[in-house]
C-alpha cells in the first residue's frame, strides 16, 4: 500500500480524505529536508519507516487544513478543533532522527 493510500485509509475514518493528496507531497518534502535526503532511494521513494512518518503527519495536516484552532456551532451542537500540524511528534522524530545527518 502506498503512502497516499495508507493516509487516505486513515483519513477516511474522519472524513478528511479530500486534503490527503495535497498533504502527502508537502510532508514528504519536509521529511526529505529534515533527513537531508537520507532514507530515500534514487527514485525519491522513502524507506518504510519514513513512509510511516509521512502517512501519520499527512493525516494530521489534512485533518485541519486551516492550521488554526477554530470552533463551529450549529444549533445546540458545537465542535472545537484544537489540533493541527505543529511539527513532528516525538514518535515521528525518533524515526526521522535515525536518518538525519547531524553536524559534529
C-alpha positions in Angstrom: 0.0 0.0 0.0 1.4 3.4 -1.0 1.7 6.4 1.3 -1.3 8.2 -0.2 -3.4 5.0 0.0 -2.5 4.5 3.7 -3.1 8.1 4.5 -6.4 8.1 2.7 -7.4 5.0 4.7 -6.6 6.7 8.0 -8.3 9.9 6.8 -11.5 8.2 5.7 -12.2 7.4 9.3 -12.5 11.2 10.0 -14.0 12.3 6.6 -10.8 14.2 5.7 -9.7 12.3 2.7 -10.0 15.2 0.2 -7.0 17.0 1.6 -4.7 14.0 1.7 -3.4 14.2 -1.9 -2.2 17.7 -1.3 -0.7 17.0 2.2 1.4 14.0 1.2 3.9 15.8 -1.2 4.2 18.7 1.4 5.1 16.3 4.3 7.3 14.2 2.0 9.3 17.3 1.1 9.6 18.3 4.8 10.7 14.8 5.8 13.3 14.7 3.0 14.6 18.1 4.0 14.8 17.0 7.7 16.8 13.9 6.9 18.8 15.7 4.2 17.7 13.1 1.7 18.8 10.1 3.8 16.2 7.3 3.9 15.1 8.0 0.3 16.1 5.9 -2.7 17.4 7.2 -6.0 13.8 7.5 -7.3 12.8 9.6 -4.3 10.8 6.9 -2.6 11.1 6.8 1.2 12.0 3.8 3.4 9.2 2.0 5.1 9.9 3.8 8.4 9.9 7.3 6.8 6.8 6.4 4.8 5.0 5.7 8.1 6.0 9.1 9.4 4.8 10.8 6.2 1.5 8.9 6.5 0.7 10.0 10.1 1.9 13.6 9.6 -0.1 13.9 6.3 -3.3 12.8 8.0 -2.7 15.3 10.8 -2.1 18.1 8.3 -5.2 17.0 6.3 -7.4 16.9 9.4 -7.2 20.6 9.8 -6.3 22.4 6.6 -6.8 25.8 8.1 -4.0 25.0 10.6 -5.6 27.1 13.3 -7.8 26.5 16.3 -11.4 27.0 15.4 -14.9 26.4 16.7 -18.1 25.9 14.8 -21.7 25.9 16.2 -24.9 24.7 14.6 -27.9 25.0 16.8 -27.2 23.3 20.2 -24.2 21.4 18.8 -20.7 22.8 18.7 -17.3 21.5 17.6 -13.9 22.8 18.6 -10.8 21.8 16.7 -7.5 22.5 18.5 -5.3 20.0 16.7 -3.2 20.8 13.7 0.2 20.0 12.2 2.6 21.8 14.5 5.8 20.0 13.7 6.8 16.3 14.1 5.6 14.3 17.0 8.0 12.6 19.4 7.5 9.2 17.7 8.0 10.7 14.3 11.2 12.5 15.4 12.5 9.2 16.8 12.2 7.7 13.3 13.5 10.7 11.4 16.4 11.3 13.7 17.7 7.8 12.8 18.2 9.1 9.3 19.2 12.7 9.9 22.7 13.7 9.3 23.9 15.8 12.3 26.8 18.2 12.5 29.6 17.3 14.7 
